[in-house]
Amino acid sequence: MIQLGVIQTLHIVKKVEFGVYLSDESEEEKILLPKKQVPQDARVGSSVSVFVYRDSKDRLIATTNTPKVTLHGVAKLRVAQVGRNGAFLDWGLEKDLLLPFKEQTRKVAERDECLVALYIDKSSRLCATMNVYPYLDAHSPYNTDDRVQGTVYEISKNFGAFVAVDDKYSALIPLKELYGDVKIGDTVQARVTGVKEDGRLNLSIREKAYLQIHTDAQKVLQIIDSFDGVLPFNDKASPEVIKRETQMSKNEFKRAVGHLLKEGRIRITDHAIRAVDPGNGRDA
């Protein structure tokens, strides 16, 4: 059976002026390999490795070109243009690949790169989807504390940021580990904090507490400086205020503030935190 969206080996059953017709062993179905794609030494009975898709007239057609993604695979593709039905992606073939609007998890524009999977729609056409979760591999080679890189493909208010590690493996940055302005499509550097029973990864974009505290302390100093040396709240502020202003949890903020206080870099008042000049102990 000839398979749509798959690289497969077929054999030549007929030569015509505009190309050759290919079939599998059953020879129940034949598809065209255009003349410009036919190998020079091709003859009836020869085997050819081809990818099968649909042309602009919705007919099955073969190509010896290799697409950037195959059926149920995941890849980053560039948007060639945006049309009435969705975006069209450059996937290495003459006819661009449709990413329907309903399959977009964020609005894309020309020249954007987006992580997509290849699937067959209800009309038996190859299409792209940004909902890549079902197509990701749950069995990665990574272990706890390994450093990884991945693409954010979904943000959930209940769970966190879903990430495709290496654009291939399924992972999650839980809400408690998610800080900063992380958006769909972002590439993130992360640390593996755990491997679930099903093989999926849990990640953090922050270091372990004893390593992160120095980075957080410097960040707090920069934030105080942005308020002209006086932060208008202290470590007793609500978690919501702290998260909004610093992108830290309350515990992380308190650790950083405690570290700065111990070093004599700040002074805490009833309603504020003031930067201190470490040379003379006075407010900066």
N, C-alpha and C positions, 0 to 999 in steps of 0.2 A: 504493500500500500504506500502510495506517495504521500509524504507527510508535509503539511504546511508549516513553515517557520523553522524547519530543521535542515541542517546540512546532512546530506545523504548521498550514497553512491547509486547512480542509475546507469542504464546502458542505452546506447543509441540504437533505435529501432528503425529510423527512417531519416534520410537526408533530403532536404528540399533546398530551393534556391535561397531562402531567407533564414536558414539555420538547420537544426536537427531536432527530431522528436525523440524524447527520452521516456523510458518506462522502467518499472521494476521487474522482477522475475515473472510476475503474473501477467504483465502486459495488458492488464484490463484498463489502464488509464495511461494516456500519453500527454506530455507537456512539452512546450517549445523551449529550446535553448537558442536564443537569437544568434545569427551568424557571427556577429562580432565577438561573441563569447565562446565560440566553438574552438577547441584546440586544433592546431594545424594538422596534426597527425590523426584526427578523429575519423573513424569509419564505422559502418554498421557493426554492432557487436561490441564496440569499445565501451569501457566504463568511464564515467565522468563523475567527479565529486561536485555537487551543486547545492545551492540553497534555493528553496521553493517559497515564493511569495506571490502576491497578486499585482498585476500591472495597473496602469491608469484606467483601463477598461474593465477592471475587476476579474481578469482572467488569470488562471494559474500560469506562472512562468518560472523558468529556472535561470539562475545566474551562477557563474563561477566566481564572482566577487564574494568576499567574506563580509557579512554584516557585523556591526559592532555589538549586536545582541541577538541571541536566538531564543526560541520559544521557552518561556518560563525563566529566562535568564534575567539578570539585573545589570544595568550599565548606566554610566553618566553620558548623556547625549546633549548636543547643542541645539537650541531652537533655531531653525532656519527662517521660519516666518510664522505669523499668527493669522489664521483665517476665520471663516464664519463658524466652522464646526470645532475649532480647537487650534492647537499649535502643531506645527509640522517639524519633526526632528530629523536631523542629519544622522543617518545610521549606516552610511557607507554605500548605499545603493542609489540607483537612479531616481527611484520614487521615494520621496520622504515619508517618514512614519508618522501617522496621526496620533496625537495625544489629545483625546476629546476633553472638552471643558469639564465634564463630569468626573473625569479621572485625574483632575489637577487638585493637589492639596494646597497649592498657592498659585496665585496668578503669575504666569510666566510671560516674558517678553522676548523679542528677537535677540539672539546671541546669548541668552541665558543658558546655563548648563543645569540640567535637572536629572535626578536619579530616577530611573524608570524600570519597569519590568515589561516584558513582551508577552501578550496574551492573545487569544482568539476571541473575538466578540460574537454576539448572537447571530451576526450576518456572515460568519465564517471569514472575517477579515482580521488581519494582524493589526493590533493597536498597542499603544503604550499606556501604562498607568503609573501614576506616582504613588499609588497605594501598594508599596512593595512588600509589606509585611509577610504575606503568604508565600512569597518567592525567596525569602532569605533562608540561609542555611543556619540551623540551630547548633551545629557541631563545629565550633571553631577550634583552632589549635592553641588558644590562649588560656592562661591560668591567672589566679589572683595575683595582683600587683604588677602584671605585665602592662606595658604602655602600648596603647593602640591609637589608631586614627580612624575616623569614620564620618559619614554624612548624616546629618539630622534630616529625617524624612517625615516626622510627625511630632506635634507638640500636644500633649494631653494635660488638661488642668487637673485631672485626677491622678495621673500616673507619673508624668514627667516628659522627658524627650526621648523619642525612639530613634535609635541610631543604627545605621548599616555600617558595621566595622569592616574596613577594607572594601566598602561597597558590596559586601557579600554576606556577612554574618550578623545575626539578630542580637541586638543589645538595647538596654534601657538605662538612661540616666534618671534615677528616681527624683522626685521633687525635692527631697532633702539635700540632694547633691547638685541641684540645678541652680546656678547663679549666673548673673550677667544677662546680656541681651542675646539669647540664643534663639535663632530663627530656623525655619525649614530651609534646607539647602546649605546651611553652614557646615564647614568642615571643622571638626573639633578634635583636640588632642585630649586623651582621657586615660585614666588608670582603671584597670579591672579590679573591682571590689568583691566580686563573687561570681561563681558559675552555678547556675541553677541546675536542678536535676535533669531538666530537658535539654541542657547544653547552652541555653541562652545566657548572655552575659549581663551583669550589672556593672555600671560604670560610675566614675566620679570625675568631674573636671577639676577637682581640687586635690591637693596633696593630703597626706596624712597630717593630723593636727599639729604634731611637733615640727613638721616641715613647713606647713602652711602658715603658721603663726607669724613668721618673719615677713612673708609677703603681705598678709593681712594688716600687719602693723604699719607697713609702709603705705598701704592703701588708705588706712585711717588717717595717717598724717597728711596725705595728699588731699583727702576730703576736708579735713580741718583747715588746711591752707586755702581751699577753694571758698571757705566761709570766712576768709580774712582772719584766720587764727582762732576763731571761736565757733565750735560746733554747737548749734542751738538745742542740743539734747545730750543726755549722758547714757550710760549703760543700763539705766533703769527705764529707758523708753520702751514703748511697746514693740514687740517683734515686727509688727507691720511697718512702723516708722523706720526701724533699723534696716529692714529688708529693702524698703523703698529707696532709702538714701545711700545705702552701702552695698547692696546686693549680697549681704551676709546674713546668716542666721544670728539670733541673739547670742547664742553660746559662742559662736566664732568671734563676734564683735567684742564680747566681754573678755575673751582670751587675749585678743589683740590689744584692747585698752589696758588690761592688766599688765601685759608685757611692756607697753609704753610707759605706764605709771612706774613700774619697777625700774625702768631705765632713766626715769626723771625727764621724759620727753613731753609729758602732759600734766595738767592739773585738772582734777574733777571738782566741779562745784555742784550746787543743788540742781541746777537746770542746764548745765553746759559742760563742755570739755574744752580746755584752753591749751594751746600749744605753749611749750616752755622752752626757752633758750637753754640748752644743756650746759652752756658755758657759765651762766650766772644764776641759773635757777629761776629767772624771772620770766613773766609771760613774753612770748615771742612777739 
